[in-house]
Amino acid sequence: MHLVESIAYVGQTPWHGLGNELSRRQPLEIWAQQAGMHWQIEAGDVLYIAQDSHLVIPP
């Protein structure tokens, strides 16, 4: 069993047969999309509770 969901490659198909084959010299945006890495990081406020029950509020 594998944990790979998506990859992109150039040239010979990987031994596992997974992924999307790309032609050489593709822009980074194409690689990210074809490799399943075209996501965005989002930020949000988080509240932490320490083990000694004191609240720790991030700056």
VOZARO-790876 format. One line per 4 residues: number of its first residue (from 1); their letters; for each residue x, y, z negated of N, C-alpha, C. Coordinates in steps of 0.02 Angstrom, whole numbers, plus 50000, padded with zeros to 5 digits. Each point is the difference from the previous one (the first is absolute). Layout:
! VOZARO-790876
NUM	a	X,Y,Z,X,Y,Z,X,Y,Z  ...
This chain:
! VOZARO-790876
1	mhlv	50042,49941,50000,49958,50059,50000,50045,50062,50000  49977,50052,50032,50039,50062,50004,49959,50058,49973  50033,50053,49983,49966,50060,49975,50002,50057,50051  50026,49987,50059,50004,50050,50052,49932,50010,50032
5	esia	49976,50061,50001,49936,50014,50032,50010,50024,50072  50051,50040,50012,50011,50027,50066,50072,50024,50006  50030,49988,50058,50067,50026,50015,50002,50020,50073  50053,50033,50018,50014,50016,50070,50072,49979,50014
9	yvgq	50014,49982,50061,50067,49978,50018,50014,50015,50073  50064,49998,50018,50023,50007,50069,50041,49939,50016  49990,49973,50060,50039,49942,50020,49966,49935,49985  50040,49953,49977,49976,49932,49988,49947,49998,49945
13	tpwh	49948,49961,50011,49948,49991,49950,50030,49970,49937  49984,50027,49941,50025,49973,49937,49980,49926,49992  50038,49963,49961,49988,49928,49991,49929,49986,49976  49970,50046,49963,49933,49988,49972,49945,50016,50049
17	glgn	50017,50033,50056,49951,50015,50051,49953,50057,49984  50013,50036,49946,49957,50056,49981,50025,50065,50029  49956,50049,50006,50020,50067,50018,49980,50023,50069  50015,50062,50012,49986,50032,50064,50065,50016,50035
21	elsr	50007,49976,50060,50060,50014,50039,49996,50070,50030  50054,50037,49992,50005,50067,50027,50055,50003,50052  49993,50046,50047,50055,50012,50046,50051,50044,49965  50061,49999,50024,50053,50039,49968,49986,50075,50002
25	rqpl	50031,50035,49952,50000,50073,49996,49930,50030,49988  49961,49967,49960,49934,50028,49982,50009,50050,49943  49959,50052,49999,50004,50048,49944,49981,49968,49934  50023,50030,49947,49987,49975,49932,49926,49993,49986
29	eiwa	49959,50045,50026,49928,49997,49989,49971,49936,50029  50023,49978,50057,49977,49938,50031,50021,49940,49958  50063,50001,49977,50024,49946,49957,49958,49994,49937  49987,50057,49968,49960,50000,49938,49930,49972,50013
33	qqag	49969,50021,50054,49932,49977,50016,50000,49925,50015  50045,49977,50041,50002,49930,50021,50023,49953,49944  50037,50027,49952,50024,49960,49944,49951,50001,49941  49944,50036,50008,49951,50003,49946,50021,50046,49944
37	mhwq	50043,50049,50016,50026,50045,49948,49978,50072,50014  49943,50009,50030,49976,50067,50017,49952,50027,49946  50020,49990,49938,49960,50022,49944,50028,50065,49972  49961,50033,49958,50022,50061,49967,50001,49989,49925
41	ieag	50047,50032,49968,50004,49998,49927,49959,50058,49973  49956,49984,49954,49959,50052,49968,50019,50005,49927  49994,50059,49972,50018,50011,49930,49937,50016,49961  50001,49985,49937,49945,50016,49956,50022,50003,49928
45	dvly	49961,50032,49958,50016,50004,49930,49989,49933,49966  50044,49984,49952,49997,49937,49965,50005,50014,49925  49962,49965,49960,50003,50006,49928,50033,49936,49973  50053,50008,49960,50036,49943,49972,49984,49993,49926
49	iaqd	49993,49939,49977,49990,49987,49929,50058,49955,49978  50040,50026,49952,50057,49963,49975,49977,49945,49953  50043,49952,49986,49983,49944,49957,49983,50020,49929  50027,50055,49976,49986,50021,49932,49938,50044,49996
53	shlv	49959,49999,50052,49935,50034,50004,50004,50076,50003  50059,50028,50010,50006,50072,50011,49991,50013,50075  49962,50051,50015,49991,50018,50070,50062,50034,50027  50020,49980,50060,50056,50031,50034,49971,50029,50064
57	ipp	49999,50066,50004,49972,50033,50058,50057,50024,50045  50000,49978,50062,50054,50020,50045,49999,50074,50013  50058,50029,50015,50003,50073,50012,49962,50020,50061
